[in-house]
Structure formats: C-alpha cells, structure tokens
Amino acid sequence: MSIHERGFAMSATSNLIDDAPLTKFHKKLTFFASGGPFIDGYALSIIGIALITMVPGLNMTPTEIGLVGAASLVGIFFGGGIFGWLTDKIGRHKMYIADLIALALFSLLNGFATEIWQVVLCRFFLGMAIGADYPIATSLLAEFLPKEHRGRLLGATFVVWAIGAAVAYAVGYLLRDMGPDAWRVMVASPAIFAVITLLFRLGTPESPRWLLSRGRRDEADAVIKKVYGQQYGLADIASDSEGPAKQGKFMDIFKGQFWKRTLFVSIFWTAQVIPLFAVYTFAPDLLHSMGLTGDANLYGGSFLISMLFVVGGIPGLWLVEKIGRRKLLLWSFGIIVVALAVPAFIPNVQAAPLFIALAVFALASGASSFLEVVYPNELFPTEIRATAVGFGTAISRVGSAASTYLMPVAILSLGAAGSLLIGAVISLVGLLATFLLAPETANKSLSELTTEKKSAMPITSKATEGSLS
C-alpha cells in the first residue's frame, strides 16, 4: 500500500519522514545498516575461538592474550570518538562506505601476522573501523525511520550483533581441525562479510536531515523526491527545513540539556558492554573455569549463550515500543544484577548454576543491549547526532577494554562466580543511572526530542500519488 492510500498525521514538530508508513526502503536501509553490527559481533567473538590455536602458535603469555582481546576495543574507542565527529562534518554516506573498506583490509592483514605486535595493531585498526560504523550507520538510519518504528528497527540492527557472535562460534567450531594456523583463517574471515555489506550499501542516499544541517537544501530536496516521490519536497519536512543551517561542534554534547543525556548514555552503555564483551571474548575460558570441558561443551556452550542473546532480543524489540525504552532498560538491568550476583552466594557452586546465570544474563542483555544505538540517536539533534553516538561508543569501550584485559586474571583469581559478581556490581551502576537520568523517547519525533518546541495539534496532510511503497 502506498503513502497516498494510507494517509498519515503531521504536526508542526513532525514531518513526512517521522510520520511516513514503513516501506521497502526503510527495511532495506535497516538491513544494510545491520551489516556493521553483524561484523562487530562476529569479529569480537571470533577472537575468543581463534586464541585457542593462536596462543600456542605464537607462544603468547597471559598479558599478550589480554592485549589481543582488548586491542579492538581500544580501537573502537578511538574510532567511535574520532569518526563520529567526522561523520557530522563530512556526511554519513562517505563514511558509510569507507569504514567497510577498512574493515576488510585490516581483517585480511591480521591473517598474515607473524608477530604479536602485528596482531595487536591489526585488531586495533579493525576496532577503529568497527567503532566508526556505530555512529555512521545508525545516525543515517535514525534520520530516515518513521517515529513509530524507529526504536524497533534501530534495535534490530543491534540484535544482529548477537547473530554475528553466534555465527563466529559456529565458524570457529567448523574450522577447529584446520591445524595450528586455523586462527589465521578465523581472524581474516570478517573481510568476507565486510565486502558483502559494502556491495549492499552502494547507492544508499545521503541523509536529507544532515544535508539541511549543512545548508545543502537543493541536495536534501532531491533526496526527499527520490525516496518519497516527486510531489514531496522540503516543505513536507518543515520541522527540519525551517530555520538556519546548524553546524555542531564536539563540545555541544556537553552544553545545555545535552550534558545530562551524554552522562546517561555514557554510563548505561558502559555498564552494559563491560560484562557483555568480557563474556563474549572469553566465553570458552569462562566455561572451562566452570568445569565444562571438551569441544561440545566449550564451542557448544559458547554458541548457546550467543543464541540466547538473539532470543532475548525478540521480546525486547516488541517491548521497546510497547512499554518504552526506560522501563525496558530498568527491568533488564535489574534481572542482570540478580542473575550475576546469585552464584557468588552459593557455597561450592557447581557448573549448572553458573551456566544458568550466564544464560539469564544473555537473555536479559539481549532484550535491551540494542538501546545502546537507540537512545543516543534519539537524544541528540542532527548536527551532533553522530558525534554523540561516537562519544558513547568511545567511553563505553574504555571500561570494556579494561575488563577484557583483566578478565583472564579475574577468572584465575576469583573463579567464575567472583567474575560474575563483578559484572553484577557494574550492572547495578547502570540500573541507578537509568533510574535517575533516563528519559522516555518512544513514539516521539526527533525534533520533539531535541528542541524545546511544543507539539501542535495534528493535521491531516494532503498526499498525492508517490513512489513511497
């Protein structure tokens, strides 16, 4: 059904983009944007499997293992911080393509590494490319999605992260008998997915909202006509097109109403990813510390945990529009705190309760971890949107890099139960930050969320025949 057949409500603070029906264009754009999170989940998880043959092959020490695990997360810190800001400066589309080329290149180079420092360096640059894709792909997608579907479709791109991680464990299991150099194929394999995603993304239009923020009105009008139909133009996105062009600065995310939002995003995102990446990167080691041994338990257990993240995402994507972002995040943090803390208080805890704790954590985390890309894209205006997403990405990776580096030591010193308890404490911090700082953003236009304007009464737009379907 086309847009002129459906009709839709508009107000002074909303527009064609916010109120349009969901179309094939939106679904394709969501699918293309999902390639980045898929590669992220795959690349950050495959290293945990690759280490099984990499450690003896390169005679790695525990410190070197930690460096390899943390290198990509440090890279994400720099990639998110630098390229988020750059994406607001030069546009979403150019960066949308460039970062995938970098992903493919450094994955391939990693497969040919002969020294530890080369592996660490390649993983660092791979992480930079991954970090760049968070603000690039999600800001472009957010600026095209209708408000009624924005949370669910933005979230769906991040649920794909868990699918990428699950695929990584499946690939690792299939390649485990290749011999001592199996790790080379594993660390190079993300290049395949990067090239496929790159081919899909070619031809994606630039965000009209970003073009308007740079004063490029004619180009923005051309994109509106291409995507929605020739009878539409800038007048149909009045809440974005009215007023002067705005070119944001990096420090704007700390000014006015945005500093509290930046604080909230940084804390909740960090609290989510610290236990998440620690579990994913060292899932086989964690399961081994629980007493689970053998390929079926190590690979199979890791794969099962990954799939539970995906399963948790299914109700999460329904609840994000049903009960809203704030309640979903509060409930998931609360469940995670309990699940990860309980094993520490069970005397001589055995493998089963520990594995159950991990499984509950995976389900609850999967139900809300996608809010890491939903909240920051909704809380900041176009001119600083990618900067804010990039900053949140960067800050969250400081904690996750430290936890990944220290995870092997924690497993040896504290055991599985002690390691999970640390995750519970970190999740409690996220719970408190959400309770104190999180706003509700569901079913609101981007202009409503990022300006002080009040909504006008809805009026019915007069749509004629168009290409949006």
C-alpha positions as CSV (number, residue, x, y, z in Angstrom):
1,M,0.0,0.0,0.0
2,S,1.4,3.4,-1.0
3,I,1.6,6.5,1.1
4,H,-1.3,8.3,-0.6
5,E,-3.6,5.3,0.0
6,R,-2.8,5.3,3.8
7,G,-2.7,8.9,4.7
8,F,-0.9,10.0,7.9
9,A,-1.0,12.7,10.6
10,M,1.5,15.5,10.7
11,S,2.1,18.3,13.2
12,A,4.3,21.4,13.4
13,T,7.0,19.4,15.1
14,S,6.8,16.3,12.9
15,N,7.1,15.7,9.2
16,L,7.0,13.4,6.3
17,I,10.0,11.4,7.5
18,D,8.6,10.9,11.0
19,D,5.1,10.1,10.0
20,A,5.6,8.1,6.8
21,P,4.4,4.5,6.7
22,L,7.0,1.7,6.8
23,T,8.3,0.9,3.3
24,K,10.7,-1.4,1.5
25,F,13.2,1.5,1.5
26,H,13.2,1.6,5.3
27,K,13.5,-2.2,5.5
28,K,16.4,-2.3,3.0
29,L,18.2,0.5,4.8
30,T,17.8,-1.3,8.1
31,F,19.2,-4.5,6.6
32,F,22.2,-2.6,5.1
33,A,22.9,-0.9,8.4
34,S,22.8,-4.2,10.2
35,G,26.0,-5.3,8.4
36,G,28.2,-3.3,10.7
37,P,26.9,-4.7,14.0
38,F,27.0,-8.2,12.5
39,I,30.7,-7.8,11.7
40,D,31.3,-6.2,15.1
41,G,29.7,-9.2,16.9
42,Y,31.5,-11.7,14.6
43,A,34.9,-10.1,14.8
44,L,34.9,-9.5,18.5
45,S,33.8,-13.1,19.2
46,I,35.8,-15.0,16.7
47,I,39.0,-13.9,18.5
48,G,37.9,-15.9,21.5
49,I,37.9,-19.0,19.4
50,A,41.0,-18.0,17.4
51,L,43.0,-17.7,20.6
52,I,42.7,-21.5,21.1
53,T,45.2,-22.0,18.3
54,M,46.8,-18.6,18.3
55,V,48.2,-18.9,21.9
56,P,50.4,-22.0,21.2
57,G,51.1,-20.9,17.7
58,L,52.6,-17.5,18.8
59,N,53.7,-18.7,22.3
60,M,51.5,-16.0,23.9
61,T,51.7,-15.0,27.6
62,P,48.6,-14.1,29.6
63,T,49.5,-10.5,29.2
64,E,49.7,-10.8,25.4
65,I,46.3,-12.7,25.4
66,G,44.8,-9.7,27.3
67,L,46.3,-7.2,24.8
68,V,44.9,-9.1,21.8
69,G,41.5,-9.3,23.4
70,A,41.5,-5.6,24.3
71,A,43.1,-4.1,21.2
72,S,40.0,-4.0,19.1
73,L,38.0,-2.4,22.0
74,V,40.7,0.3,22.3
75,G,40.4,0.8,18.6
76,I,36.6,1.2,18.9
77,F,37.3,3.9,21.5
78,F,39.3,6.0,19.0
79,G,37.2,5.0,16.0
80,G,33.9,6.0,17.7
81,G,35.2,9.2,19.1
82,I,37.0,10.5,16.0
83,F,34.8,9.2,13.2
84,G,31.6,10.1,14.9
85,W,32.6,13.7,14.9
86,L,33.9,13.4,11.4
87,T,30.6,11.9,10.2
88,D,28.8,15.0,11.4
89,K,31.3,17.1,9.4
90,I,31.6,15.4,6.1
91,G,28.4,13.3,5.9
92,R,27.0,9.8,6.6
93,H,27.3,8.4,3.1
94,K,31.0,8.8,2.5
95,M,31.9,7.3,5.9
96,Y,29.2,4.6,5.4
97,I,31.4,3.1,2.6
98,A,34.9,4.0,3.7
99,D,34.7,2.1,7.1
100,L,33.8,-1.2,5.4
101,I,36.9,-1.0,3.2
102,A,39.0,-0.5,6.3
103,L,37.2,-3.5,8.0
104,A,38.0,-5.8,5.1
105,L,41.6,-4.6,4.7
106,F,42.7,-5.0,8.4
107,S,40.9,-8.3,8.8
108,L,42.9,-9.7,5.8
109,L,46.2,-8.3,7.1
110,N,45.5,-9.8,10.5
111,G,45.5,-13.3,8.9
112,F,49.1,-12.7,7.7
113,A,50.5,-11.5,11.0
114,T,53.7,-13.3,12.3
115,E,54.3,-11.3,15.5
116,I,52.2,-10.5,18.5
117,W,52.5,-6.7,17.9
118,Q,51.2,-7.2,14.3
119,V,48.1,-9.0,15.6
120,V,47.5,-6.3,18.2
121,L,48.0,-3.5,15.6
122,C,45.6,-5.1,13.1
123,R,43.0,-5.7,15.8
124,F,43.3,-2.1,16.9
125,F,42.7,-0.7,13.4
126,L,39.9,-3.2,12.9
127,G,38.3,-1.9,16.1
128,M,38.6,1.7,14.8
129,A,36.6,0.7,11.7
130,I,34.0,-1.1,13.8
131,G,33.8,1.9,16.2
132,A,33.2,4.2,13.2
133,D,30.3,2.2,11.9
134,Y,28.2,2.7,15.1
135,P,27.7,6.5,14.6
136,I,27.7,6.3,10.8
137,A,25.2,3.6,10.1
138,T,22.8,4.2,13.0
139,S,22.6,8.0,12.5
140,L,21.8,7.6,8.8
141,L,19.2,5.0,9.6
142,A,17.6,7.1,12.5
143,E,17.3,10.1,10.3
144,F,15.2,8.2,7.8
145,L,13.0,6.0,10.1
146,P,9.3,6.8,11.0
147,K,9.0,7.5,14.7
148,E,6.6,4.6,15.3
149,H,9.1,2.1,14.1
150,R,12.4,3.9,14.9
151,G,13.1,2.1,18.2
152,R,12.3,-1.4,16.8
153,L,14.3,-1.1,13.6
154,L,17.3,0.7,15.1
155,G,17.3,-2.0,17.8
156,A,17.0,-4.8,15.2
157,T,20.4,-3.7,13.7
158,F,22.0,-4.3,17.1
159,V,20.3,-7.6,17.8
160,V,22.2,-8.7,14.6
161,W,25.3,-8.2,16.7
162,A,24.4,-11.3,18.7
163,I,23.7,-13.2,15.4
164,G,27.2,-12.3,14.2
165,A,28.7,-13.6,17.5
166,A,26.8,-16.8,17.2
167,V,28.0,-17.3,13.6
168,A,31.5,-16.7,14.8
169,Y,31.3,-19.6,17.3
170,A,29.8,-21.8,14.6
171,V,32.6,-20.9,12.2
172,G,35.2,-21.4,14.9
173,Y,33.8,-24.9,15.5
174,L,33.9,-25.8,11.8
175,L,37.5,-24.6,11.5
176,R,38.8,-26.1,14.7
177,D,40.5,-29.0,12.9
178,M,42.4,-27.0,10.3
179,G,45.6,-27.2,12.3
180,P,47.8,-24.7,14.1
181,D,47.1,-21.9,11.6
182,A,43.3,-22.1,11.9
183,W,43.4,-18.8,13.8
184,R,44.6,-17.0,10.6
185,V,41.6,-18.0,8.7
186,M,39.3,-17.0,11.6
187,V,40.7,-13.5,12.1
188,A,40.7,-12.9,8.3
189,S,37.2,-14.1,7.8
190,P,35.4,-10.8,8.8
191,A,36.6,-9.4,5.5
192,I,34.1,-11.6,3.6
193,F,31.2,-10.1,5.5
194,A,32.6,-6.6,5.1
195,V,32.8,-6.9,1.3
196,I,29.2,-8.3,1.1
197,T,27.9,-5.4,3.2
198,L,29.9,-2.9,1.1
199,L,28.2,-4.1,-2.1
200,F,24.8,-3.8,-0.5
201,R,25.4,-0.3,0.8
202,L,26.5,1.2,-2.6
203,G,23.8,3.6,-3.8
204,T,22.4,4.5,-0.4
205,P,21.3,8.2,-0.4
206,E,22.7,10.8,2.0
207,S,20.6,11.8,5.0
208,P,18.4,14.8,4.0
209,R,18.5,15.9,7.6
210,W,22.3,16.1,7.6
211,L,22.3,17.9,4.2
212,L,19.9,20.5,5.7
213,S,22.2,20.9,8.7
214,R,25.0,21.9,6.3
215,G,22.8,24.3,4.3
216,R,22.6,22.0,1.2
217,R,18.9,22.4,0.6
218,D,18.8,21.5,-3.1
219,E,20.5,18.2,-2.4
220,A,18.2,17.5,0.5
221,D,15.2,18.2,-1.6
222,A,16.5,15.8,-4.3
223,V,16.8,13.0,-1.8
224,I,13.3,13.6,-0.5
225,K,11.9,13.4,-4.0
226,K,14.0,10.3,-4.8
227,V,12.9,8.4,-1.7
228,Y,9.3,9.6,-1.1
229,G,8.1,10.8,-4.5
230,Q,8.4,13.7,-6.9
231,Q,5.5,15.5,-5.3
232,Y,7.3,15.9,-2.0
233,G,9.9,18.4,-1.0
234,L,11.4,20.4,1.9
235,A,8.0,21.8,2.8
236,D,7.0,18.3,3.9
237,I,9.8,18.2,6.5
238,A,9.2,21.7,7.8
239,S,10.4,20.9,11.3
240,D,13.9,20.1,9.8
241,S,14.0,22.5,6.9
242,E,12.8,25.7,8.7
243,G,15.5,27.9,10.2
244,P,19.2,28.4,9.5
245,A,21.6,25.5,8.9
246,K,23.3,24.3,12.1
247,Q,26.9,23.1,12.2
248,G,27.6,21.4,15.5
249,K,30.8,21.3,17.5
250,F,32.1,18.5,19.5
251,M,31.6,20.3,22.8
252,D,27.9,20.9,22.1
253,I,27.2,17.4,23.5
254,F,28.2,18.8,26.9
255,K,26.1,22.0,26.7
256,G,22.5,22.8,27.8
257,Q,20.2,19.9,28.2
258,F,22.6,17.6,26.4
259,W,25.2,17.2,29.1
260,K,22.9,15.0,31.3
261,R,22.0,13.0,28.2
262,T,25.7,12.5,27.4
263,L,26.3,11.4,31.0
264,F,23.4,8.9,30.9
265,V,24.4,7.4,27.6
266,S,28.0,7.0,28.7
267,I,27.1,5.3,32.0
268,F,24.4,2.9,30.8
269,W,26.3,2.0,27.6
270,T,29.5,1.3,29.6
271,A,27.6,-0.7,32.2
272,Q,26.1,-2.9,29.5
273,V,29.2,-3.6,27.5
274,I,31.7,-4.4,30.3
275,P,30.1,-7.8,31.2
276,L,28.9,-8.3,27.6
277,F,32.4,-8.2,26.0
278,A,34.1,-10.0,28.8
279,V,31.7,-12.9,28.4
280,Y,31.9,-12.9,24.6
281,T,35.7,-12.6,24.3
282,F,36.5,-15.2,26.9
283,A,33.4,-17.5,26.8
284,P,35.4,-20.7,26.3
285,D,37.7,-19.8,29.2
286,L,34.8,-18.9,31.4
287,L,33.0,-22.1,30.6
288,H,36.2,-24.1,31.2
289,S,36.6,-22.4,34.6
290,M,33.1,-23.7,35.4
291,G,34.3,-27.3,34.8
292,L,33.0,-27.7,31.3
293,T,35.5,-29.3,29.0
294,G,35.6,-30.8,25.5
295,D,34.7,-29.3,22.2
296,A,30.9,-29.9,22.6
297,N,30.8,-28.0,25.9
298,L,33.2,-25.2,25.0
299,Y,32.1,-24.4,21.5
300,G,28.5,-25.6,22.0
301,G,28.1,-23.7,25.3
302,S,29.6,-20.5,23.7
303,F,27.2,-20.9,20.7
304,L,24.2,-21.4,23.0
305,I,25.0,-18.3,25.1
306,S,25.3,-16.3,21.9
307,M,21.9,-17.6,20.6
308,L,20.3,-16.7,23.9
309,F,21.3,-13.1,23.3
310,V,19.4,-13.3,20.0
311,V,16.4,-15.0,21.6
312,G,16.3,-12.2,24.3
313,G,16.2,-9.6,21.5
314,I,12.9,-10.9,20.1
315,P,10.7,-9.8,23.1
316,G,12.9,-6.8,23.6
317,L,12.2,-5.4,20.1
318,W,8.4,-5.8,20.9
319,L,8.7,-4.3,24.3
320,V,10.7,-1.3,23.3
321,E,7.6,0.3,21.6
322,K,5.1,-1.3,23.9
323,I,6.4,-0.3,27.4
324,G,9.1,2.2,26.2
325,R,12.9,2.5,26.4
326,R,13.1,3.5,30.1
327,K,11.1,0.6,31.6
328,L,12.8,-1.9,29.4
329,L,16.3,-0.8,30.4
330,L,15.4,-0.7,34.1
331,W,13.9,-4.2,34.1
332,S,16.8,-5.7,32.1
333,F,19.4,-4.2,34.4
334,G,17.6,-5.4,37.5
335,I,17.4,-9.0,36.2
336,I,21.1,-9.0,35.2
337,V,22.1,-7.8,38.7
338,V,20.3,-10.6,40.4
339,A,21.3,-13.3,37.9
340,L,25.1,-12.5,38.0
341,A,25.1,-12.0,41.8
342,V,23.3,-15.2,43.0
343,P,26.1,-17.7,42.2
344,A,28.6,-15.8,44.4
345,F,26.4,-16.6,47.4
346,I,26.0,-20.3,46.7
347,P,28.6,-22.4,48.7
348,N,30.8,-24.6,46.4
349,V,28.7,-23.5,43.4
350,Q,28.8,-26.0,40.6
351,A,28.7,-25.6,36.8
352,A,24.9,-25.8,36.4
353,P,24.0,-22.6,38.5
354,L,26.9,-20.7,36.8
355,F,25.7,-21.6,33.3
356,I,22.1,-20.7,34.2
357,A,23.3,-17.3,35.5
358,L,25.1,-16.8,32.2
359,A,22.0,-17.8,30.2
360,V,19.7,-15.5,32.1
361,F,22.3,-12.7,31.7
362,A,22.3,-13.4,27.9
363,L,18.5,-13.3,27.6
364,A,18.2,-10.0,29.7
365,S,21.1,-8.4,28.0
366,G,19.8,-9.3,24.5
367,A,16.5,-7.8,25.4
368,S,17.9,-4.3,25.9
369,S,21.5,-4.0,24.7
370,F,20.2,-2.6,21.4
371,L,19.2,0.5,23.3
372,E,22.9,1.5,23.0
373,V,22.1,2.6,19.5
374,V,18.5,3.7,20.0
375,Y,18.9,6.2,22.9
376,P,21.8,8.3,21.7
377,N,20.4,8.6,18.2
378,E,17.1,9.9,19.7
379,L,18.5,12.2,22.3
380,F,20.7,14.5,20.2
381,P,20.0,16.7,17.1
382,T,21.2,16.1,13.6
383,E,24.3,18.3,13.8
384,I,25.8,16.4,16.7
385,R,24.0,13.1,16.5
386,A,26.9,11.0,15.1
387,T,29.3,12.8,17.5
388,A,27.1,11.8,20.5
389,V,26.8,8.2,19.3
390,G,30.6,8.1,18.7
391,F,31.3,9.5,22.1
392,G,29.1,7.0,23.8
393,T,30.8,4.2,21.8
394,A,34.2,5.5,22.8
395,I,33.5,5.9,26.5
396,S,31.9,2.5,26.8
397,R,34.9,0.9,25.3
398,V,37.3,2.3,28.0
399,G,35.6,0.1,30.5
400,S,35.1,-2.9,28.2
401,A,38.8,-2.8,27.1
402,A,39.9,-2.8,30.8
403,S,37.5,-5.6,31.7
404,T,38.6,-7.7,28.7
405,Y,42.3,-7.2,29.6
406,L,41.6,-8.2,33.2
407,M,39.1,-11.0,32.6
408,P,41.8,-13.8,32.3
409,V,43.2,-12.6,35.6
410,A,39.8,-12.4,37.2
411,I,39.0,-16.0,36.2
412,L,42.2,-17.3,37.6
413,S,42.0,-15.2,40.8
414,L,38.3,-15.1,41.6
415,G,36.8,-18.0,39.6
416,A,33.7,-17.9,37.6
417,A,31.4,-16.9,40.4
418,G,33.6,-14.0,41.5
419,S,33.9,-12.8,37.9
420,L,30.2,-12.7,37.5
421,L,29.7,-10.8,40.8
422,I,31.9,-8.0,39.4
423,G,29.5,-7.9,36.4
424,A,26.6,-7.6,38.8
425,V,28.1,-4.6,40.6
426,I,28.7,-2.9,37.3
427,S,25.2,-3.6,36.1
428,L,23.9,-2.1,39.4
429,V,25.6,1.2,38.5
430,G,23.8,1.1,35.1
431,L,20.5,0.5,36.9
432,L,20.9,3.5,39.2
433,A,22.0,5.8,36.3
434,T,18.9,4.7,34.3
435,F,16.6,5.3,37.2
436,L,18.0,8.8,37.8
437,L,18.7,10.1,34.3
438,A,16.9,8.1,31.6
439,P,14.1,10.0,29.7
440,E,11.4,8.3,27.7
441,T,11.7,8.7,23.9
442,A,9.2,6.2,22.5
443,N,6.9,7.4,19.7
444,K,8.2,11.0,19.6
445,S,9.7,12.7,16.5
446,L,13.4,13.6,16.5
447,S,12.6,17.3,16.5
448,E,10.3,16.9,19.6
449,L,13.1,15.1,21.4
450,T,15.9,17.6,20.6
451,T,14.2,21.0,20.6
452,E,12.2,23.0,23.1
453,K,9.2,23.4,20.8
454,K,5.8,22.2,21.8
455,S,3.7,20.0,19.6
456,A,0.8,21.4,17.7
457,M,-2.5,19.7,17.1
458,P,-2.2,17.1,14.4
459,I,-3.5,18.0,10.9
460,T,-4.1,15.7,8.0
461,S,-1.6,16.1,5.2
462,K,-2.8,16.0,1.6
463,A,-0.7,13.4,0.0
464,T,-0.9,12.5,-3.7
465,E,0.5,9.7,-5.6
466,G,4.1,8.9,-4.8
467,S,6.9,6.4,-5.0
468,L,7.0,5.5,-1.4
469,S,5.7,2.0,-1.0
